[in-house]
């Protein structure tokens, strides 16, 4: 079947007016040929016209309504991807990482976590027209993209303090962790509020795969900061 064309309001109105005009003409024809043999032909023509009118009405569904209907499936799929990916990464951390944490090994794990979060500059992808579909709300794209970029910068500063063994390492990691976790929470909330899912395009993998990894590593960082990295312990490496 050929793809249905989405029509604007004016075109829908013109088609409806044309349909009313055709209906009036058929009524006059029916009244004039009530007892003639042409009534059977008119009945057949009415059946064909009814089918065409139904097809025309289906094409006149407003585009916003079509996007909401089609986006309902996307919302459920993306939510499932987000939840299951988060559970998967948490399960990996719970089995292979968390039981092996100690005051020495736990602090060293912060370094690869910071390296991972330095890649959050990729969140700027939301501002790239080629990575998302037209219609993605700017109320979501700018906070999500800039928040990720700032988190990447904070991760880089934290890593620099750690590698140079400068004071303020733990405080800077706390700032990065709080900002990064809050940014992810805000991005998920805005994506839901502004129905961003149907317009993700190639950026779909970010909330479906990347965000769960970032959430779990933030959780690990908080565990390390609270339980395994005390202020009196000093440098991390």
Buried (B, 14 or more C-beta within 10 A) or exposed (E): EEEEEBBEEEBBEEBBEEBEEBEEEBEEBBEEBEEEEBEEEBEEBBEEBEEEBEEBEEBBBEEEEEBEEEBEEBBEEBBEBBEEBBEBBBEEBEEEBBEEBEEEEBBEBBBEBBEBBBEBBBBBBBBEEEBBBEEBBEEBBEBBBBBBBBBBBBBBBBBEBBEEEEEEBBEBBBBBBBBBBEBBEBBBEBBBEBBBBBBBBEBBEBBBBBBBBBBBBBBBBBBBBEEBBEEEEEEBE
